[in-house]
């Protein structure tokens, strides 16, 4: 089935501002509350959010096999479960419907009035019910930086890192969409030079620049997903800020890895950009040496050229861009991550989310965390307002943006922006 939604010559009758992340070639999917307090599944073109539940009720998806309430739900899970054929049919239909040459909806004002909203009129929600969440550790530059900082710089990568996509199972209950503030977490830490831990708010809250991919119902228990089929089971991608409390993490992570330092909050961008929309932005990716085991050997271009940036905005001040990186630096691809995740028979379900791990590039201005940017606090980062940051201060807002651009077509994710609030006052 052709992917006609990506036609670079297509224009929409909805106005799309210059440098918008959401031209008609994007057609991402999300969930939002309308001005009438109705929760619906939708898409976005320019600065317009489109109510797909209303479109379905009005018959605009006629001929596509969908359940009657497919787009009148509060999550995308059922739609994702329908698989790639349905995703592509729906994207193609939306591309045709909003093409500037198609008068069917364009010239029907009464329908337009119930289908189209300004993005300022809606509230974005978490797009999927995330049953399980896994976070990987797949940037060689990030893993090397952290290893050099805390272990032997000459042996920064642990022996397994070049052989498997290292990861851990996270917590999905505190994953929130962009705009939801996050409180500074409490936990145990071990101050430098001390032998007894103390309890209190984390002093070293950090962001992690990541992306994440969302899966469909991919396999049965006991059934691995071959690496060359893995992308068929990936619905799309979001931007992901995996908040971290570095001082809590340092004390707790031995012997089983991250716990309270990671599960207090993670923030995602609300629009899921499909793999179909990203197809034109493939790139080679890093060379892998040693050659991965056969079940991880992936043919073709396994990376994606996604420009990423992180900004920190102090309260009532202008933002400062502190990092510019790119998803193409990822050593282990999404397909390799999913293939490794299931090689033991682990079941993957619709709406599961897999974090990329911190995405750091080869230069100091492309590092994906304050831990690296300030090198553990030794080199404070200068803000535009004259202040400095070693880590994230209370009332700072962390903003992550991402987009692809080629041949005049820009496909973006919007942003994930979250404010760090002070720790809650505990009453004991």
N, C-alpha and C positions, 0 to 999 in steps of 0.2 A: 504494500500500500504506500503510495507516494506521500511524502511529508510536504504538502503544498503550503503549509502555514509559514514556512521559512523563506518563501519567495522574496528576495531582496528588493524586487521592484514593486512590491505591494504597498499601497498607501491606504490609510483609513479615513473614513469620513468624520471620525473623531479627531479633533486637533491634538497633535503630539508635539509638545515643546521640544526645542532643540536640545540635544544631549539628554533627553529623557531615557531612563532605564527601561521604559515600557512601550516600545513601538509595537505595531501590530504583529511583528515577527516574534515577539516574546510570548504573549498569552500565558502568563503564569496562573497558578491556582491558589486560592486562599479561602478563608472563612471570615465573614464580617457581620456586624449588626447594622441594619439599615436605619434610616431616620425614623421609620415606623416601629423600631425595636423588634424587627424580624431578623432572625439569624439565618444566613444563607451562604451557600457556596458561590464563589464568584471568580472573576478574572479582572484584569486591569489593562487599559490602554491609555497612555498618557496620564492625565490626572483624573481619569474617570474610572470608577469601580463599576463593574457590570454584574447585576444580579442574575446568576445562572438559574436559580430556582424559578424566578419569574419568567425567564426565557423558556424554560421547560414547560411551565404551565401554559404559556402562550403558543406552544407547539413548534418552537424553533429547532428542536432536536428531533423532529419527526424523521423516521427512517433509521435512527440509531437505536439499537437495542439497549434500553436503559430501564431500570425499575422506575415506577411512577414518581417516587420521591427522591431520586438519586441526588439532586442538587438542592433539596430542601432539608438538608441535615446539618448538624452542627460540627461535623468533621468530614474530612475527605477520605476516610478509611474505606468505605464501600466502593467509591469511585476508583480508588487505587487498586482495590482487589480485582476489579474487572480486567485489568491487564493492559498491555501496551497498545493492542489494537483499538480498544475503546478510547484510551487517552488520545491517540492520534486522530481518530474519527472526530472527536469532540473539538480538538484544537483546529483541525481543518475546517469544521463547520463554523466555528467562531471567526476564523480568518476570512472565510467567504462572506459571512453575515456582516462583518464590519468593514469590508472592502469598500473603498469610495465609489466603486461602480455599481454596487448592489443597493437598490432602492427599497428592498423589502422592509427593513427596520428603519433605515435612514429616513424614509418619507412617511413613517407612521408615528406621529407625535404622541398619540395616547399610549402606545407601547413604549416608546423611548422614555416617557415620563416615569414609568414604573420600573424600568430596567436599569437606567443609568443614574449613577450618583457621583457627585464630586467626592474625591477621596477625603476632603475635610469634613464631610457629612457622616462618615462611617467610623466604626471602631473595629480595628482588626483584632481577631482572636487567634488562639493557637490553631493552626490549620489541621492538625491530625491528633487523634488520641494516641499518644506514644506509649506503647505497651512495654517495649524494651529499648534501652539505650546503651550503646557501646561507644567508648572513646578510644581512638587509636593514637599512636605515637609515631607518625610516619614521615616527619620532616627530618631529613638527615642533618641539616644545619641546626635545627632546634635541639635534637638529641645530642649532637656534638657539643653545642654550647653548654647545655645543662651538665653533660658529663665532664666537660673541662672545668666547669665552675665548682662542682661538688666532688669530683673524683680525680683520677689521674689524667691530666691533659693529653698525655701520650697514648692513653687507652680510653678515650672519652666514650666510645660506643661499647656497650656490653656485647659479649660474644654472640648472642642470639640476634642482634638487631638487624644485621645484613641478611639474615636468613628467613625471618618471619615478620609479618606486620604485627608488631607488639600492640596490645590493647588491653583494656579492662572493662568490666561491666559497670556502668554508672547507674544513676538513679533518675527516673523519668518524672517523678512527682513534682520536682521544683524546676522543670523546664518551662519558661514563660516567653510570651511574644515580646517583641520590641515595645518599649514604652512603659513596661512594668518595672517599677523601681526595686532595688535589691538592698537588703540590710547587711551591714557589716556583720560577719558571723562570729559567734563565740566558739571557743575550743581550748584544748590544752596546747601549750607551747613550752619549749625548753629554751630559756634565754641563754645567750652565749656565756660560757664559763660556769653555768650552773649545773647541778646534778639532779635537782628536783624540779618537776614541771610546775607551771602556774596556769591558772584558769583566767580567761578574760577575752575581750574582743581581739580579733586578729589585727595585727599592726601592719601586715604586709599583704593587703588585698591586691590582686593582680587581674588583668584581663588575659585571655588567650585568644588570639586571632585564629579562627577556624572556619571551616565550612562543615556542613553535614549533609548526608544523603538520606532519603526516605525510601524505604523498600515496599514492595508489594508482597502478597503471600507467595513466598519464593520456593518452598520445598516442604517435604514431609520430614518428620523426625527420622534421623538416620540417613538422610539423602543429601550428599554434598552438592553444591552448585558449581559446575565447571567454570573456570575462569573466563572462558570464551563465551559463556552464556550469562555471566553475572549482570552485565549492564541491562539485559532484558528485564531484570527484576528490580531495577532502580527507577523510581518514578521521577525524582528530581532532586534539586539541591537548595539549601538555604545557607545564609550566613549564620555564624554561630560564635557567640562569646561564652566560652567555658570559664566562668569566674573561678578564681583560685585564691586560697589563703595560704601563702607560701610558708609562713611560720608554723601553722598548724600541720601542713603537709610534711614539713621536715621532721617533725616529732613522731607523726603517726604512720608514715608510709612503710616502715620496716616492721614486719616482713611481708605484709600482704598488699601494699600499695595504697593509692589514694582512698580516702574515706570522707570524713567531715570537711576536709579542705576543698572538696570538689562538689559535694552534693547539696550545698546550701542554695545554689542558684546557677542556672545556665540560661542564656537568652538567645532566641533565634529571630531571624527576619520572618515576617508573616507570609510573604509570597513565595511559593515553591516554584522555582524555575525548572521546567522539564528538561530531561536529557535530550529530547528532540530539539528544543530551542537552542541547546548548547552545542549541537553536533558540528556546526561550522567552525567552532573554536578549538578543535582538537590540536594537540601539539605532541611532540615526541616524548617529552619527559626525560628525567635523568637516566643515564646509563646505570644498569644494575650489575654490580660485581661484588661477590661471585654471582654467577648465573643462578637464578632461583630454581628451586626444585620444580620438576615437571608440572605439578598441579598449580603452580604460581606463574608459569610462563605465559605471558600475554602477548599476542600478536598485534601489530599495528600501532597507531598513535594512542597511547594510554593516558596522556595528560590533557589538561584543558587550560587554555590561556585566559585566566581570570585575574584581572587587576584587583588588588585589595589594598585598602588603607584603613588606618585606625586614627581617630582623633580623640583628644581629651578636652572636654569643655568644663572649666570651673564654673561654679554657679554665678550667673549674671555676667559672665565674661565671654570673650570670643574663644572659639575652639583652636586647638593646636594639633596639626597632623603630626603624629609621632612615629608612624611607620607606614611604609609603602612596600608591599610584597606582592606575590603572585602564586596562585594555586599550582602553576606548572612546576614549582620547585619540589612538589611532593615526591618522595622517593617511591613509596608504595601507592599504587593506584586504587581507586574505589573498587574496581573489579577484583584486584588481588586481595583487598581487605575482605570483601564478601566471600570470595572463594576460600580464603583461610578460615574465616569465621565459621564456615559450614563444613569444612573438611572432616570434622569429627561427628557430623550428623546433627549439629545444632539447628533447630528450626527457626526460621525467620518469617515474621508475620507482616501483614499490611500495617503501615504506620510506624514500624520500627525505625529508629534513627541511629545512624552511625557517624560519629564525629571524626573529622580528619586527623585530629591532633593539631597542636600549634604549628602554624605555617610560617616558618622563618626562611628568609632568603640568604644569599651569600654575603651581603654587606650589612654593616651595623645599622643602617637606616631601614633595613627590611626585616628586622627581627620582630617576632610576633608576640612578645610579652614584655612587660616592664622588667621582669627578672633579667632578661637579656639586654634590653635597651639601656638599663641603668647598671648592668652587670652586677646584679645582687645588691644594688644600692650604692655602689662605689662611684658611679658616674651619673649624678642626677640629670634629668632631662629638663631642659629649659622650656617654659611655656611662653606664649606670646604676651601674657600680662606681666612677665618678669618673674613670676614664681617658678619653683622647681618641683619636680616630682621624682621620687625614687620608686614609689608605688602609687596606688590610687587613693586620693583623699576623700573624706566624707563630702558629699554633695557634688562631686565630680560626675559628669556624664561621659560614658565611653560610647563612641559612635564607630561602628564598623560599616564600611561600604564596599561594594564589589560590582564589577561589570566586565563584560567582554566587548571588544570593538574590532571590527574588520570590514573593509570595503564600505565604510560609511554607515554600517548598521551596528548599533550599540544595544546589547542585551544585558540588562542589569538586574540586581536583586533588591534595589532600594537600600535600606539600611536597617541595622539593629542598633538601637540606642537605648541605653539603660543607665539610670542614675544610681549611684551608691549612696544610700542613706546611712546615718549613724546607727550603731548597734542599738537594738531594743533594750530598754531599761529593765533588767531582770529584777524580780521582787524577792530574791532570797540571798 
